[in-house]
């Protein structure tokens, strides 16, 4: 009887170890939700609440990254490397998305979410595999972005803020839109352009 109990005990330990191993493998292969997508960015350090133009905000970048739970990296991360594209329109006029958003060479820091040039391509290069959001991109940039505001432009009956993902209007909170590889995002305030982009031709290797 004692030998039988020991056998059951041994089987139980083996099964427990197998379950823990499977859980660890699944946890390592699946993206986790990003820790901090704030609901109201208005109080973030250095956030811009005025009208155009909106250059990359560097003076408070490190503090802003800390506030939204993103690391101030010394070099780009390699665990997750994907690209999205964003088009921005205010009253049907295209707004440039500047280079070097989240990439402050002078301070030697770079955000996991950043731009390199002014093509509108968002680079997600993170040391962790997790889900990043459109709200975090604007927070890194330093531009207020909510369901009803873009910088200093606030929605009213005659001027709404709408966001499209791959050509389809997004119905929920646009701050929560996940950044997915080769996604085309169009943020439109006020008058909608004649054609809302639905796709983007990414360069080879992106």
N, CA and C atoms as a LAMMPS dump frame, in Angstrom:
ITEM: TIMESTEP
0
ITEM: NUMBER OF ATOMS
618
ITEM: BOX BOUNDS ff ff ff
-5.0000000000000000e+02 5.0000000000000000e+02
-5.0000000000000000e+02 5.0000000000000000e+02
-5.0000000000000000e+02 5.0000000000000000e+02
ITEM: ATOMS id mol type element x y z
1 1 1 N 0.843 -1.216 0
2 1 2 C 0 0 0
3 1 3 C 0.867 1.25 0
4 2 1 N 1.978 1.183 0.76
5 2 2 C 2.864 2.34 0.819
6 2 3 C 3.517 2.577 -0.536
7 3 1 N 3.911 1.478 -1.219
8 3 2 C 4.514 1.614 -2.543
9 3 3 C 3.53 2.202 -3.538
10 4 1 N 2.24 1.809 -3.426
11 4 2 C 1.218 2.325 -4.329
12 4 3 C 1.017 3.818 -4.122
13 5 1 N 1.046 4.276 -2.884
14 5 2 C 0.894 5.706 -2.584
15 5 3 C 2.046 6.501 -3.164
16 6 1 N 3.259 5.934 -3.033
17 6 2 C 4.417 6.619 -3.589
18 6 3 C 4.31 6.741 -5.113
19 7 1 N 3.78 5.679 -5.741
20 7 2 C 3.622 5.7 -7.203
21 7 3 C 2.646 6.785 -7.619
22 8 1 N 1.5 6.872 -6.902
23 8 2 C 0.517 7.919 -7.204
24 8 3 C 1.141 9.307 -7.018
25 9 1 N 1.922 9.433 -5.933
26 9 2 C 2.568 10.725 -5.642
27 9 3 C 3.539 11.107 -6.771
28 10 1 N 4.288 10.112 -7.241
29 10 2 C 5.231 10.364 -8.327
30 10 3 C 4.531 10.756 -9.611
31 11 1 N 3.425 10.077 -9.922
32 11 2 C 2.648 10.412 -11.123
33 11 3 C 2.096 11.832 -11.017
34 12 1 N 1.64 12.193 -9.822
35 12 2 C 1.099 13.543 -9.624
36 12 3 C 2.14 14.614 -9.865
37 13 1 N 3.361 14.392 -9.398
38 13 2 C 4.439 15.358 -9.589
39 13 3 C 4.753 15.515 -11.076
40 14 1 N 4.822 14.375 -11.795
41 14 2 C 5.125 14.41 -13.233
42 14 3 C 4.045 15.18 -13.984
43 15 1 N 2.785 14.905 -13.685
44 15 2 C 1.696 15.603 -14.359
45 15 3 C 1.741 17.097 -14.082
46 16 1 N 2.044 17.466 -12.839
47 16 2 C 2.141 18.889 -12.488
48 16 3 C 3.241 19.574 -13.282
49 17 1 N 4.398 18.91 -13.397
50 17 2 C 5.512 19.475 -14.155
51 17 3 C 5.161 19.64 -15.627
52 18 1 N 4.429 18.669 -16.182
53 18 2 C 4.014 18.763 -17.593
54 18 3 C 3.094 19.952 -17.803
55 19 1 N 2.113 20.127 -16.904
56 19 2 C 1.178 21.254 -17.012
57 19 3 C 1.922 22.582 -16.937
58 20 1 N 2.867 22.686 -16.001
59 20 2 C 3.639 23.928 -15.856
60 20 3 C 4.485 24.193 -17.082
61 21 1 N 5.05 23.149 -17.669
62 21 2 C 5.877 23.329 -18.87
63 21 3 C 5.04 23.819 -20.037
64 22 1 N 3.849 23.219 -20.231
65 22 2 C 2.962 23.646 -21.316
66 22 3 C 2.546 25.096 -21.132
67 23 1 N 2.219 25.468 -19.902
68 23 2 C 1.826 26.854 -19.626
69 23 3 C 2.965 27.816 -19.943
70 24 1 N 4.189 27.443 -19.563
71 24 2 C 5.345 28.309 -19.82
72 24 3 C 5.578 28.487 -21.307
73 25 1 N 5.433 27.396 -22.065
74 25 2 C 5.617 27.496 -23.515
75 25 3 C 4.583 28.401 -24.141
76 26 1 N 3.346 28.26 -23.733
77 26 2 C 2.271 29.105 -24.281
78 26 3 C 2.484 30.559 -23.911
79 27 1 N 2.903 30.802 -22.669
80 27 2 C 3.115 32.177 -22.226
81 27 3 C 4.245 32.832 -22.987
82 28 1 N 5.282 32.062 -23.33
83 28 2 C 6.412 32.63 -24.039
84 28 3 C 6.133 32.901 -25.496
85 29 1 N 5.141 32.216 -26.099
86 29 2 C 4.911 32.352 -27.532
87 29 3 C 3.781 33.294 -27.879
88 30 1 N 3.014 33.699 -26.903
89 30 2 C 1.863 34.545 -27.176
90 30 3 C 2.109 35.961 -26.684
91 31 1 N 1.708 36.975 -27.484
92 31 2 C 1.882 38.351 -27.025
93 31 3 C 1.061 38.616 -25.78
94 32 1 N 1.605 39.356 -24.854
95 32 2 C 0.85 39.78 -23.691
96 32 3 C 0.34 41.19 -23.907
97 33 1 N -0.686 41.553 -23.183
98 33 2 C -1.21 42.91 -23.309
99 33 3 C -0.202 43.89 -22.741
100 34 1 N -0.047 45.025 -23.405
101 34 2 C 0.863 46.055 -22.907
102 34 3 C 0.328 46.594 -21.587
103 35 1 N 1.241 46.914 -20.684
104 35 2 C 0.864 47.192 -19.305
105 35 3 C 0.042 48.466 -19.126
106 36 1 N 0.279 49.482 -19.96
107 36 2 C -0.334 50.771 -19.652
108 36 3 C -0.742 51.53 -20.899
109 37 1 N -2.007 51.381 -21.273
110 37 2 C -2.575 52.284 -22.262
111 37 3 C -3.518 53.191 -21.475
112 38 1 N -3.089 54.419 -21.207
113 38 2 C -3.885 55.306 -20.363
114 38 3 C -5.149 55.716 -21.098
115 39 1 N -6.208 55.966 -20.348
116 39 2 C -7.479 56.336 -20.968
117 39 3 C -7.553 57.818 -21.302
118 40 1 N -6.871 58.65 -20.51
119 40 2 C -6.869 60.086 -20.765
120 40 3 C -5.43 60.589 -20.737
121 41 1 N -4.867 60.911 -21.908
122 41 2 C -3.465 61.321 -21.958
123 41 3 C -3.224 62.786 -21.636
124 42 1 N -4.268 63.527 -21.336
125 42 2 C -4.139 64.979 -21.178
126 42 3 C -3.127 65.386 -20.114
127 43 1 N -2.946 64.554 -19.094
128 43 2 C -2.035 64.907 -18.017
129 43 3 C -0.627 64.364 -18.188
130 44 1 N -0.34 63.737 -19.313
131 44 2 C 0.997 63.188 -19.51
132 44 3 C 2.022 64.313 -19.663
133 45 1 N 3.247 64.107 -19.178
134 45 2 C 4.267 65.159 -19.276
135 45 3 C 4.537 65.569 -20.73
136 46 1 N 4.45 66.87 -20.994
137 46 2 C 4.791 67.395 -22.308
138 46 3 C 3.779 67.142 -23.404
139 47 1 N 2.593 66.638 -23.069
140 47 2 C 1.609 66.319 -24.114
141 47 3 C 1.155 67.606 -24.806
142 48 1 N 1.078 67.57 -26.137
143 48 2 C 0.706 68.753 -26.923
144 48 3 C -0.805 68.799 -27.124
145 49 1 N -1.403 69.898 -26.705
146 49 2 C -2.856 70.067 -26.821
147 49 3 C -3.202 71.249 -27.712
148 50 1 N -2.256 71.688 -28.518
149 50 2 C -2.501 72.79 -29.44
150 50 3 C -2.738 72.285 -30.848
151 51 1 N -2.888 73.23 -31.771
152 51 2 C -3.098 72.867 -33.169
153 51 3 C -1.746 72.648 -33.855
154 52 1 N -1.803 72.3 -35.122
155 52 2 C -0.586 72.005 -35.886
156 52 3 C 0.403 73.167 -35.85
157 53 1 N 1.714 72.852 -36.023
158 53 2 C 2.325 71.529 -36.25
159 53 3 C 2.632 70.809 -34.948
160 54 1 N 2.903 69.485 -35.072
161 54 2 C 3.243 68.657 -33.92
162 54 3 C 4.581 67.952 -34.163
163 55 1 N 5.669 68.584 -33.776
164 55 2 C 6.967 67.908 -33.896
165 55 3 C 7.084 66.819 -32.832
166 56 1 N 8.037 65.924 -32.974
167 56 2 C 8.26 64.949 -31.897
168 56 3 C 8.604 65.685 -30.604
169 57 1 N 7.977 65.319 -29.504
170 57 2 C 8.213 65.985 -28.226
171 57 3 C 9.27 65.178 -27.468
172 58 1 N 10.462 65.776 -27.318
173 58 2 C 11.571 65.08 -26.674
174 58 3 C 11.815 65.515 -25.237
175 59 1 N 11.477 66.748 -24.899
176 59 2 C 11.847 67.292 -23.591
177 59 3 C 11.313 66.447 -22.439
178 60 1 N 10.143 65.85 -22.639
179 60 2 C 9.524 65.058 -21.568
180 60 3 C 9.348 63.594 -21.987
181 61 1 N 10.077 63.167 -23.016
182 61 2 C 9.871 61.811 -23.547
183 61 3 C 10.131 60.739 -22.493
184 62 1 N 11.246 60.843 -21.782
185 62 2 C 11.569 59.817 -20.786
186 62 3 C 10.487 59.734 -19.707
187 63 1 N 10.027 60.887 -19.237
188 63 2 C 8.978 60.903 -18.204
189 63 3 C 7.669 60.356 -18.748
190 64 1 N 7.398 60.663 -20.005
191 64 2 C 6.143 60.191 -20.6
192 64 3 C 6.179 58.663 -20.794
193 65 1 N 7.317 58.152 -21.213
194 65 2 C 7.442 56.701 -21.351
195 65 3 C 7.236 56.014 -20.006
196 66 1 N 7.809 56.568 -18.962
197 66 2 C 7.63 55.987 -17.632
198 66 3 C 6.158 56.007 -17.225
199 67 1 N 5.466 57.086 -17.565
200 67 2 C 4.059 57.228 -17.171
201 67 3 C 3.166 56.222 -17.884
202 68 1 N 3.534 55.827 -19.1
203 68 2 C 2.689 54.889 -19.85
204 68 3 C 3.244 53.467 -19.81
205 69 1 N 4.287 53.259 -19.019
206 69 2 C 4.788 51.908 -18.808
207 69 3 C 5.65 51.355 -19.915
208 70 1 N 6.283 52.227 -20.702
209 70 2 C 7.177 51.765 -21.758
210 70 3 C 8.623 52.075 -21.375
211 71 1 N 9.556 51.217 -21.764
212 71 2 C 10.949 51.456 -21.413
213 71 3 C 11.592 52.513 -22.304
214 72 1 N 12.54 53.239 -21.747
215 72 2 C 13.394 54.137 -22.534
216 72 3 C 14.63 53.328 -22.893
217 73 1 N 14.624 52.742 -24.089
218 73 2 C 15.668 51.817 -24.494
219 73 3 C 16.92 52.558 -24.957
220 74 1 N 18.072 51.896 -24.814
221 74 2 C 19.312 52.426 -25.369
222 74 3 C 19.467 52.008 -26.827
223 75 1 N 18.918 50.842 -27.168
224 75 2 C 18.919 50.343 -28.545
225 75 3 C 17.574 49.69 -28.824
226 76 1 N 17.267 49.518 -30.102
227 76 2 C 15.985 48.924 -30.472
228 76 3 C 15.894 47.478 -29.989
229 77 1 N 14.701 47.095 -29.548
230 77 2 C 14.48 45.719 -29.131
231 77 3 C 14.396 44.782 -30.316
232 78 1 N 14.59 43.497 -30.063
233 78 2 C 14.599 42.511 -31.151
234 78 3 C 13.6 41.374 -30.969
235 79 1 N 12.948 41.292 -29.819
236 79 2 C 12 40.196 -29.598
237 79 3 C 10.757 40.352 -30.471
238 80 1 N 10.349 41.595 -30.715
239 80 2 C 9.193 41.88 -31.562
240 80 3 C 9.585 42.987 -32.522
241 81 1 N 9.446 42.734 -33.832
242 81 2 C 9.815 43.73 -34.842
243 81 3 C 8.767 43.7 -35.952
244 82 1 N 7.822 44.653 -35.889
245 82 2 C 6.751 44.737 -36.873
246 82 3 C 6.573 46.196 -37.304
247 83 1 N 5.812 46.391 -38.386
248 83 2 C 5.603 47.738 -38.919
249 83 3 C 4.13 47.95 -39.273
250 84 1 N 3.671 49.167 -39.013
251 84 2 C 2.337 49.611 -39.407
252 84 3 C 2.492 50.936 -40.16
253 85 1 N 1.409 51.378 -40.785
254 85 2 C 1.462 52.681 -41.462
255 85 3 C 0.277 53.524 -41.006
256 86 1 N 0.544 54.81 -40.774
257 86 2 C -0.515 55.717 -40.354
258 86 3 C -0.607 56.912 -41.293
259 87 1 N -1.829 57.252 -41.68
260 87 2 C -2.127 58.484 -42.412
261 87 3 C -2.955 59.371 -41.497
262 88 1 N -2.664 60.657 -41.521
263 88 2 C -3.321 61.607 -40.634
264 88 3 C -3.895 62.745 -41.47
265 89 1 N -5.187 63.063 -41.245
266 89 2 C -5.848 64.119 -42.004
267 89 3 C -6.581 65.058 -41.055
268 90 1 N -6.459 66.359 -41.301
269 90 2 C -7.25 67.358 -40.59
270 90 3 C -7.981 68.164 -41.65
271 91 1 N -9.312 68.071 -41.636
272 91 2 C -10.162 68.73 -42.641
273 91 3 C -9.708 68.4 -44.052
274 92 1 N -9.513 67.128 -44.296
275 92 2 C -9.166 66.491 -45.569
276 92 3 C -7.73 66.762 -46.029
277 93 1 N -6.989 67.601 -45.313
278 93 2 C -5.593 67.868 -45.674
279 93 3 C -4.677 66.879 -44.953
280 94 1 N -3.753 66.287 -45.695
281 94 2 C -2.839 65.329 -45.1
282 94 3 C -1.866 66.049 -44.151
283 95 1 N -1.701 65.479 -42.974
284 95 2 C -0.798 66.036 -41.969
285 95 3 C 0.463 65.178 -41.936
286 96 1 N 1.643 65.767 -42.065
287 96 2 C 2.875 64.972 -42.01
288 96 3 C 3.052 64.297 -40.653
289 97 1 N 3.468 63.051 -40.7
290 97 2 C 3.854 62.335 -39.486
291 97 3 C 5.379 62.403 -39.435
292 98 1 N 5.944 63.123 -38.47
293 98 2 C 7.377 63.422 -38.519
294 98 3 C 8.286 62.223 -38.268
295 99 1 N 9.504 62.368 -38.726
296 99 2 C 10.539 61.385 -38.432
297 99 3 C 10.968 61.501 -36.969
298 100 1 N 11.547 60.424 -36.468
299 100 2 C 12.185 60.373 -35.146
300 100 3 C 11.214 60.475 -33.975
301 101 1 N 9.935 60.23 -34.194
302 101 2 C 9.015 60.136 -33.054
303 101 3 C 9.533 59.04 -32.119
304 102 1 N 9.685 59.376 -30.852
305 102 2 C 10.14 58.392 -29.87
306 102 3 C 11.595 58.009 -29.971
307 103 1 N 12.371 58.732 -30.786
308 103 2 C 13.778 58.399 -31.001
309 103 3 C 14.622 59.646 -30.763
310 104 1 N 15.034 59.832 -29.53
311 104 2 C 15.792 61.017 -29.137
312 104 3 C 17.284 60.684 -29.122
313 105 1 N 17.95 60.958 -30.236
314 105 2 C 19.377 60.645 -30.349
315 105 3 C 20.207 61.407 -29.323
316 106 1 N 19.846 62.667 -29.088
317 106 2 C 20.636 63.497 -28.17
318 106 3 C 20.648 62.914 -26.762
319 107 1 N 19.521 62.367 -26.342
320 107 2 C 19.423 61.781 -24.997
321 107 3 C 19.83 60.313 -24.987
322 108 1 N 19.98 59.719 -26.171
323 108 2 C 20.375 58.315 -26.247
324 108 3 C 19.288 57.35 -25.843
325 109 1 N 18.001 57.729 -26.101
326 109 2 C 16.901 56.822 -25.763
327 109 3 C 15.988 56.639 -26.972
328 110 1 N 15.383 55.466 -27.04
329 110 2 C 14.424 55.176 -28.094
330 110 3 C 13.279 54.361 -27.505
331 111 1 N 12.073 54.694 -27.896
332 111 2 C 10.884 53.974 -27.439
333 111 3 C 10.701 52.71 -28.273
334 112 1 N 10.066 51.672 -27.713
335 112 2 C 9.744 50.491 -28.522
336 112 3 C 8.859 50.835 -29.715
337 113 1 N 8.085 51.941 -29.6
338 113 2 C 7.262 52.427 -30.711
339 113 3 C 7.894 53.723 -31.198
340 114 1 N 8.236 53.812 -32.494
341 114 2 C 8.903 55.006 -32.986
342 114 3 C 8.784 55.109 -34.509
343 115 1 N 9.237 56.22 -35.051
344 115 2 C 9.387 56.37 -36.497
345 115 3 C 10.846 56.696 -36.793
346 116 1 N 11.258 56.36 -38.009
347 116 2 C 12.606 56.708 -38.448
348 116 3 C 12.587 57.845 -39.464
349 117 1 N 11.549 57.883 -40.287
350 117 2 C 11.461 58.897 -41.336
351 117 3 C 10.048 59.462 -41.359
352 118 1 N 9.735 60.255 -42.391
353 118 2 C 8.418 60.906 -42.458
354 118 3 C 7.465 60.199 -43.411
355 119 1 N 7.641 58.901 -43.607
356 119 2 C 6.76 58.146 -44.505
357 119 3 C 5.463 57.721 -43.831
358 120 1 N 5.383 57.867 -42.504
359 120 2 C 4.205 57.4 -41.784
360 120 3 C 4.31 55.956 -41.322
361 121 1 N 5.469 55.33 -41.557
362 121 2 C 5.665 53.947 -41.105
363 121 3 C 6.006 53.953 -39.612
364 122 1 N 5.216 53.206 -38.856
365 122 2 C 5.463 53.027 -37.425
366 122 3 C 6.325 51.783 -37.242
367 123 1 N 7.396 51.921 -36.475
368 123 2 C 8.26 50.785 -36.161
369 123 3 C 7.976 50.341 -34.729
370 124 1 N 7.672 49.08 -34.559
371 124 2 C 7.554 48.493 -33.225
372 124 3 C 8.729 47.534 -33.077
373 125 1 N 9.694 47.926 -32.263
374 125 2 C 10.888 47.104 -32.042
375 125 3 C 11.089 47.013 -30.532
376 126 1 N 10.631 45.897 -29.992
377 126 2 C 10.509 45.762 -28.541
378 126 3 C 11.336 44.599 -28.015
379 127 1 N 11.885 44.733 -26.81
380 127 2 C 12.587 43.603 -26.189
381 127 3 C 11.635 42.556 -25.621
382 128 1 N 10.333 42.864 -25.638
383 128 2 C 9.316 41.92 -25.177
384 128 3 C 8.239 41.764 -26.236
385 129 1 N 7.674 40.573 -26.315
386 129 2 C 6.539 40.346 -27.21
387 129 3 C 5.274 40.719 -26.461
388 130 1 N 4.676 41.837 -26.855
389 130 2 C 3.446 42.298 -26.225
390 130 3 C 2.633 43.086 -27.238
391 131 1 N 1.41 43.399 -26.875
392 131 2 C 0.526 44.132 -27.767
393 131 3 C 0.607 45.621 -27.467
394 132 1 N 1.002 46.399 -28.466
395 132 2 C 1.049 47.85 -28.339
396 132 3 C -0.182 48.451 -29.02
397 133 1 N -0.487 49.713 -28.703
398 133 2 C -1.722 50.316 -29.183
399 133 3 C -1.484 51.66 -29.867
400 134 1 N -2.498 52.089 -30.623
401 134 2 C -2.434 53.379 -31.3
402 134 3 C -2.347 54.515 -30.288
403 135 1 N -3.037 54.386 -29.177
404 135 2 C -2.957 55.41 -28.141
405 135 3 C -1.546 55.593 -27.638
406 136 1 N -0.822 54.495 -27.467
407 136 2 C 0.561 54.588 -27.019
408 136 3 C 1.433 55.295 -28.049
409 137 1 N 1.165 55.063 -29.339
410 137 2 C 1.945 55.749 -30.373
411 137 3 C 1.81 57.265 -30.237
412 138 1 N 0.582 57.751 -30.084
413 138 2 C 0.382 59.195 -29.93
414 138 3 C 0.981 59.701 -28.616
415 139 1 N 0.914 58.885 -27.565
416 139 2 C 1.518 59.281 -26.292
417 139 3 C 3.034 59.434 -26.438
418 140 1 N 3.653 58.507 -27.158
419 140 2 C 5.092 58.596 -27.407
420 140 3 C 5.4 59.844 -28.229
421 141 1 N 4.598 60.116 -29.23
422 141 2 C 4.763 61.303 -30.066
423 141 3 C 4.65 62.567 -29.218
424 142 1 N 3.702 62.538 -28.254
425 142 2 C 3.442 63.703 -27.412
426 142 3 C 2.243 64.497 -27.859
427 143 1 N 1.329 63.862 -28.63
428 143 2 C 0.124 64.522 -29.137
429 143 3 C -1.101 63.943 -28.433
430 144 1 N -1.929 64.814 -27.864
431 144 2 C -3.158 64.334 -27.222
432 144 3 C -4.027 63.621 -28.25
433 145 1 N -4.473 62.426 -27.894
434 145 2 C -5.311 61.629 -28.787
435 145 3 C -6.314 60.857 -27.954
436 146 1 N -7.603 61.197 -28.145
437 146 2 C -8.682 60.512 -27.438
438 146 3 C -9.786 60.204 -28.441
439 147 1 N -10.906 59.68 -27.947
440 147 2 C -12.05 59.435 -28.829
441 147 3 C -12.577 60.723 -29.438
442 148 1 N -12.337 61.855 -28.767
443 148 2 C -12.947 63.117 -29.199
444 148 3 C -11.95 64.25 -29.416
445 149 1 N -10.65 63.961 -29.389
446 149 2 C -9.683 65.047 -29.529
447 149 3 C -8.415 64.56 -30.221
448 150 1 N -7.847 65.466 -31.003
449 150 2 C -6.565 65.243 -31.659
450 150 3 C -5.758 66.523 -31.491
451 151 1 N -4.754 66.477 -30.598
452 151 2 C -4.038 67.708 -30.283
453 151 3 C -5.011 68.739 -29.734
454 152 1 N -5.086 69.903 -30.4
455 152 2 C -6.01 70.953 -29.967
456 152 3 C -7.33 70.939 -30.698
457 153 1 N -7.564 69.938 -31.527
458 153 2 C -8.826 69.832 -32.273
459 153 3 C -9.784 68.945 -31.494
460 154 1 N -10.909 69.531 -31.09
461 154 2 C -11.886 68.791 -30.296
462 154 3 C -13.163 68.583 -31.1
463 155 1 N -13.674 67.364 -31.032
464 155 2 C -14.834 66.992 -31.828
465 155 3 C -16.085 67.749 -31.388
466 156 1 N -16.895 68.082 -32.361
467 156 2 C -18.215 68.672 -32.134
468 156 3 C -19.122 68.166 -33.254
469 157 1 N -20.359 68.641 -33.272
470 157 2 C -21.331 68.1 -34.222
471 157 3 C -20.863 68.203 -35.665
472 158 1 N -20.181 69.297 -36.005
473 158 2 C -19.775 69.52 -37.391
474 158 3 C -18.385 68.983 -37.717
475 159 1 N -17.626 68.599 -36.705
476 159 2 C -16.263 68.101 -36.921
477 159 3 C -16.004 66.921 -36.002
478 160 1 N -16.032 65.744 -36.572
479 160 2 C -15.861 64.535 -35.784
480 160 3 C -14.462 63.958 -35.979
481 161 1 N -14.065 63.12 -35.038
482 161 2 C -12.817 62.374 -35.156
483 161 3 C -13.163 60.936 -35.497
484 162 1 N -12.657 60.463 -36.631
485 162 2 C -12.923 59.085 -37.044
486 162 3 C -11.59 58.403 -37.352
487 163 1 N -11.554 57.106 -37.1
488 163 2 C -10.35 56.329 -37.34
489 163 3 C -10.724 55.102 -38.17
490 164 1 N -9.91 54.825 -39.169
491 164 2 C -10.136 53.682 -40.055
492 164 3 C -8.959 52.723 -39.939
493 165 1 N -9.272 51.43 -39.925
494 165 2 C -8.253 50.395 -39.901
495 165 3 C -8.425 49.548 -41.154
496 166 1 N -7.446 49.585 -42.017
497 166 2 C -7.501 48.874 -43.304
498 166 3 C -8.746 49.242 -44.103
499 167 1 N -9.103 50.524 -44.035
500 167 2 C -10.221 51.04 -44.816
501 167 3 C -11.575 50.938 -44.16
502 168 1 N -11.668 50.305 -42.997
503 168 2 C -12.942 50.121 -42.301
504 168 3 C -12.988 51.021 -41.074
505 169 1 N -14.077 51.753 -40.922
506 169 2 C -14.203 52.655 -39.778
507 169 3 C -14.226 51.868 -38.474
508 170 1 N -13.434 52.331 -37.513
509 170 2 C -13.335 51.651 -36.228
510 170 3 C -14.401 52.206 -35.295
511 171 1 N -15.16 51.305 -34.651
512 171 2 C -16.314 51.735 -33.865
513 171 3 C -15.999 51.95 -32.384
514 172 1 N -14.913 51.402 -31.893
515 172 2 C -14.616 51.501 -30.465
516 172 3 C -13.698 52.664 -30.136
517 173 1 N -13.072 52.576 -28.958
518 173 2 C -12.116 53.588 -28.512
519 173 3 C -10.857 53.459 -29.364
520 174 1 N -10.516 54.464 -30.174
521 174 2 C -9.369 54.314 -31.073
522 174 3 C -8.037 54.194 -30.345
523 175 1 N -7.971 54.635 -29.107
524 175 2 C -6.728 54.481 -28.352
525 175 3 C -6.379 53.013 -28.143
526 176 1 N -7.379 52.152 -28.174
527 176 2 C -7.163 50.734 -27.895
528 176 3 C -6.858 49.911 -29.147
529 177 1 N -6.798 50.539 -30.311
530 177 2 C -6.513 49.793 -31.539
531 177 3 C -5.133 49.154 -31.428
532 178 1 N -5.045 47.837 -31.546
533 178 2 C -3.729 47.198 -31.455
534 178 3 C -2.901 47.448 -32.711
535 179 1 N -1.612 47.613 -32.541
536 179 2 C -0.706 47.777 -33.672
537 179 3 C -0.329 46.387 -34.187
538 180 1 N -0.808 46.089 -35.391
539 180 2 C -0.64 44.776 -36.008
540 180 3 C 0.211 44.924 -37.261
541 181 1 N 1.017 43.934 -37.539
542 181 2 C 1.927 44 -38.682
543 181 3 C 1.195 44.325 -39.978
544 182 1 N 1.712 45.303 -40.725
545 182 2 C 1.236 45.73 -42.048
546 182 3 C -0.18 46.295 -42.021
547 183 1 N -0.544 46.841 -40.896
548 183 2 C -1.844 47.488 -40.726
549 183 3 C -1.783 48.902 -41.304
550 184 1 N -2.875 49.319 -41.945
551 184 2 C -3.005 50.691 -42.434
552 184 3 C -4.033 51.408 -41.565
553 185 1 N -3.6 52.46 -40.893
554 185 2 C -4.478 53.225 -40.01
555 185 3 C -4.626 54.632 -40.567
556 186 1 N -5.846 55.121 -40.639
557 186 2 C -6.105 56.495 -41.069
558 186 3 C -6.869 57.207 -39.969
559 187 1 N -6.3 58.291 -39.467
560 187 2 C -6.935 59.116 -38.437
561 187 3 C -7.413 60.392 -39.119
562 188 1 N -8.716 60.652 -39.016
563 188 2 C -9.329 61.762 -39.753
564 188 3 C -10.08 62.661 -38.777
565 189 1 N -9.717 63.934 -38.77
566 189 2 C -10.485 64.904 -37.991
567 189 3 C -11.184 65.859 -38.95
568 190 1 N -12.492 66.081 -38.709
569 190 2 C -13.254 67.026 -39.539
570 190 3 C -13.609 66.435 -40.887
571 191 1 N -13.399 67.207 -41.937
572 191 2 C -13.797 66.794 -43.286
573 191 3 C -12.989 65.564 -43.706
574 192 1 N -13.702 64.535 -44.16
575 192 2 C -13.049 63.301 -44.596
576 192 3 C -12.499 63.469 -46.005
577 193 1 N -11.288 63.02 -46.267
578 193 2 C -10.741 63.126 -47.624
579 193 3 C -11.557 62.301 -48.611
580 194 1 N -11.422 62.613 -49.887
581 194 2 C -12.19 61.903 -50.917
582 194 3 C -11.914 60.407 -50.892
583 195 1 N -10.689 60.038 -50.545
584 195 2 C -10.32 58.629 -50.492
585 195 3 C -9.547 58.362 -49.211
586 196 1 N -10.048 57.43 -48.416
587 196 2 C -9.369 57.038 -47.182
588 196 3 C -8.482 55.835 -47.493
589 197 1 N -7.189 55.919 -47.232
590 197 2 C -6.294 54.796 -47.549
591 197 3 C -6.712 53.518 -46.827
592 198 1 N -6.667 52.419 -47.563
593 198 2 C -7.009 51.11 -46.988
594 198 3 C -5.806 50.176 -46.93
595 199 1 N -4.782 50.486 -47.725
596 199 2 C -3.586 49.644 -47.736
597 199 3 C -2.352 50.55 -47.885
598 200 1 N -1.193 49.969 -47.671
599 200 2 C 0.068 50.678 -47.862
600 200 3 C 1.095 49.709 -48.408
601 201 1 N 1.875 50.171 -49.365
602 201 2 C 2.909 49.324 -49.969
603 201 3 C 4.189 49.443 -49.128
604 202 1 N 4.385 48.496 -48.236
605 202 2 C 5.57 48.505 -47.39
606 202 3 C 6.805 48.123 -48.209
607 203 1 N 7.944 48.727 -47.893
608 203 2 C 9.168 48.347 -48.6
609 203 3 C 9.51 46.871 -48.361
610 204 1 N 10.298 46.306 -49.252
611 204 2 C 10.749 44.929 -49.076
612 204 3 C 11.485 44.782 -47.755
613 205 1 N 11.202 43.708 -47.068
614 205 2 C 11.857 43.437 -45.792
615 205 3 C 11.132 43.974 -44.591
616 206 1 N 10.043 44.706 -44.812
617 206 2 C 9.261 45.249 -43.693
618 206 3 C 8.127 44.278 -43.356
